Each structure stands twice: as C-alpha cells, then as structure tokens.
Amino acid sequence: MLDKIESLYASFQNEITPLDKQADVLNLKASYIGKKGSLAEVLKGLKDATPEERKAIGPRSNEIKKNIEQAIVDKLKDLEVKEINEKLEKNKIDISLRDSLMENGLQAAGTHPVHQIQRKIEDIFLSMGFEVLDGPHVEDEFHNFEALNIPETHPARDMQDTFWFADKKHLLRTHTSTIQIRGMEERKPPFAFVGPGKVFRCERTDTTHEMVFHQLEGMMVGKGINTGHLIYFMKTLLKEIFKKDMEVRLRPGYFPFVEPGFELDIRWKKPDPKDESAKHSGWLELLPCGMVHPNVLRAGGVDPDEYTGFAFGLGLDRLVMVNYQIEDIRHLHRGDLRFNEQFSFF
Ligand code: FA5
C-alpha cells in the first residue's frame, strides 16, 4: 500500500510539470487529493492494513497530501506570474520610442499650449485654496442662461450666439459660467473654485474670435467678499502667469450675472504678419469679472443676504495669444504641425 501511495505521488509530480492552465491544475488537485481522488481511494484499504503498516502509511500519506497541496499553490502562483508577464510583454510601452521617432524626423505627441496654460492657472488657484471643477459641454437652458439671470426674453441672450439642439432646450454651453451654478448647487459657502473648459459660439471667426474656444471660470463666495478681493486675485493671477506686472485696465462691463461688472483688458503688442518687426500696441479684452448678482446666488441655493461673491471668466486662447505673441487665434486649433511644433512640449 505504501508503494501504491509513493507511485501515486510520483505520477502526480510528472503530471503537474507540463500543465500551463490554472483550471487544469485545479482538476489535477481534485483527481489526486479531492474527496473522491486517487489518494482517498488508496487509503480506503487502510482498514485492512496491519497496525505496523498503518503507523507507516498514516504519516507518509499526510506528508504526501501536504506536498501535493503546496505543489498546487506554487504552480498556480507560477502560472499567475507568467500570465502577468505575458500581459506586460504584450502591452509594453517602449520608452525609447520617442527618441527614435525624433531621430527619424517625426514629432512625438505633446501638450497643446492652451492646455499648458490651463494647467498652469489651475496650479496657481489650487495653491490659493481653490478647487478645480468640471462641467458638461451639452447644457440645459437653465444652467447656461436662466440661473445666470438671463431669462428667455432678455436681450443678453443675443450676446452669445448659441448652438441649440433641435429640442430648443439643450445647447452647447456658450461659456463656463454654467460651472458657477453647478458648483454652487453642490456646496455650502464659503467656497472657491475654478472651472476650465471648451465653450462654443455660433459666430463668425476672425483674428481674435473662434467658434470653439476655452475659458476658465472662477468663483469665490463667502461672508464679506468684496471688489477688493476680486482685484487682488485677478492681479495675482496675471502676475503669476506673466511673471511680471502687466499693464491692465479695468472698465465697467455689463453681464447680467454680475453687479457691478468689469472688463479687465491687458496691454499687448500684436505682431504684424506682413512685417515681423512691427508690433501694434493695443488692448485685448481678456478677463470679464464682477460681483455675483444676488439672483444668481439665489439660483445656486446661496442666501444673498448672508453671502457675497465674485466671479470671472478668463479667455484661455487669448491668453496664449498674448503670451506667445500670436497674431491670429485661428492658428491655435487648425492642427497645422508647422505651428504646433514651435511650442516646447516636454
Ligand atoms: C463671458 O463668457 C462671461 N461668461 C464671462 C464672465 C464670467 C463675466 C464671470 C463675468 C463673471 P465673454 O463673452 O466676454 O464673457 O467671454 C469671456 C472671455 O472669453 C473674453 O474676454 C475673451 O477672452 C474670450 N472670448 C469671448 N469670445 C471669444 C471668441 N469668440 N473666441 C475666443 N475667445 C473669446
């Protein structure tokens, strides 16, 4: 009987070695040490064995059972590691690929200057305790207009030409101010956040106007927030971006969702594409802002008798134009590699 057990163990060892599927290993385990496995079958004869034989068979069969269990665990682990390695091999990222692409005159992918500046501004505001929020591109009329104090009959709806969906209730958001409402709905004051993203306007393009462009909304709400706070944050923002004091002017601006409202313009030197040395000095409308209108606070679930706030909406594409002295906004999203390759991506 002892011989039978030993030969059973030997054949188990032969059988397990070539297996390469976890399911086969588990079947093998059942066929040897399962309830109806061959070891149990052999041990049925134990009742007919002499006491001496039992003394030898008992401990050895236990030992063999333990060895088989351990061999199964080890095998399953090996197969798992092998599977992981195969997956890694298959999905391997070749980090030397970028260099070889460059050597062959091909351009590796990178971050667009608009997104570079977006991330830079997010970092500036994160360091000042603001959150960064997101919002949907497809919006409803409430979040894009009504909640922002622009009812259906309000002439301000014409200020932003809108891409409407056929149901006339949904639209492609015309500004990131929608994030003000969504942000307020989800939190209790005091709070401060920025919300960057794409916006869409059905308007004729020119050197400073695109149909799809990027804005970054900002909002701070709390007790006693006033215009002084607004100006402080706007100045800090521009100083951090340009790393120097920029010449700016603040003039009254009308937006139904702020009162008072301002337009912050920045002085820039617009290059002349026909004459590289010529730079036309002028003002670029960059950063509309103001104190949040009480109706807007109310629409977002904030009590205007208790809290006040400021908001701003920065044009990111225009900021890139000022930063890199780009004379036509349409270069930015045309996908012309000769243009894109001029920016340091890494
Ligand atoms: C707005 O969209 C307001 N929601 C901004 C705001 C937020 C005001 C909070 C007050 C408080 P406006 O339409 O002016 O405002 O656009 C904001 C900025 O986006 C502009 O200053 C400009 O930098 C940029 N911008 C506007 N239209 C275009 C366009 N067609 N192409 C490129 N940039 C544009």
Residues whose N, C-alpha, C, O or C-beta is under 5 A from the ligand:
A	BS01	FA5	T174 H175 S177 T208 H209 E210 F213 F255 V258 E285 L286 L287 P288 C289 G290 A311 F312 G313 L314 G315 R318
